[in-house]
Amino acid sequence: MSGGPRVLIVEARFYDDITDNLVRGAVAELTAHGAGYKRVIVPGILEIPAVIRYAIRAMELRATDQRYAGYVVLGCAIKGKTDHYEHVSREAIAGVQNMALQYTLAVGNGILTCHSMEDAEERADPDRRNYGGKAAAACMRMIAVKHEIGL
């Protein structure tokens, strides 16, 4: 483990190939910044906010020595023929944002909401759009901002 900040990566595994690419991009970016990380796997994006809350609660209760300077959330929802996509996407992203605001967290959001598998593949691929890497970079920047303003 590095001496840099420690980040919790919460990865939704509903679309394994997409998430694998998101994780590859995020890990490369965190490693480049000297950050350590722990990965937690959840079944879908809707479970992501709960895991962030679990981590916070464990720290509040001193049930763990693990302290996270930031969080990177990764996963994907692809539009289908029903409105399930809209509900899941909205709730997952709002839940992550609520955690960030309520608990003053540095979060990089790499939850893809795409209209097709092709769009998701392009955005997840570290050699193309690299949204996993961008989420990790956002997390690292938010950690720095917290330090800059004295948090």
C-alpha positions, -999 to +999 in steps of 0.1 A: +000+000+000+011+035-007+016+064+017-009+085-001-046+089+005-068+057+008-098+055-015-128+031-015-138+019-049-174+007-050-180-012-082-214-025-094-209-057-113-241-059-133-222-055-166-189-072-158-170-062-190-180-026-186-171-025-149-137-043-156-127-014-179-140+012-155-119-004-127-088-006-149-090+031-156-097+040-120-069+019-106-044+033-131-053+068-121-052+062-084-019+044-087-005+073-107-015+097-078+001+074-052-033+065-036-041+032-020-074+017-025-098-010-014-124-025-038-160-035-027-183-052-052-220-048-053-246-063-077-259-031-092-256+007-091-286+010-068-266-006-040-236+018-043-249+046-019-256+021+008-220+008+007-207+044+011-230+048+041-218+014+056-182+026+053-190+059+070-210+042+098-181+017+104-158+047+108-183+065+131-186+034+153-148+029+152-156-007+140-127-004+116-093+013+114-099+018+077-103+055+069-111+067+034-101+101+021-123+095-009-147+073-028-148+062-065-181+048-076-183+027-108-210+009-126-234+011-156-271+013-164-281+008-200-315+019-213-339-009-220-375-011-231-390-001-197-385+029-174-365+008-149-333+025-162-345+060-154-355+051-118-323+031-110-300+057-126-317+087-109-317+070-074-282+057-076-267+090-087-288+110-062-279+087-034-242+091-041-246+129-043-266+130-011-238+110+007-212+134-006-231+165+005-243+151+039-209+137+050-186+161+031-170+133+010-146+135-019-164+114-045-156+106-081-187+094-099-181+069-126-217+056-129-224+054-166-260+059-178-260+049-215-285+044-242-266+014-257-239-012-249-217+005-276-219+038-258-211+021-225-181+002-240-167+034-254-170+054-222-156+026-200-126+017-222-094+031-206-080+036-241-110+056-253-132+078-231-118+064-198-146+074-174-132+052-147-100+071-148-119+104-149-139+094-118-107+086-100-091+119-111-122+138-099-120+120-065-083+129-061-090+165-070-119+167-045-095+153-018-071+181-027-098+207-026-109+195+009-073+200+020-070+234+003-101+247+022-090+232+055-111+201+058 
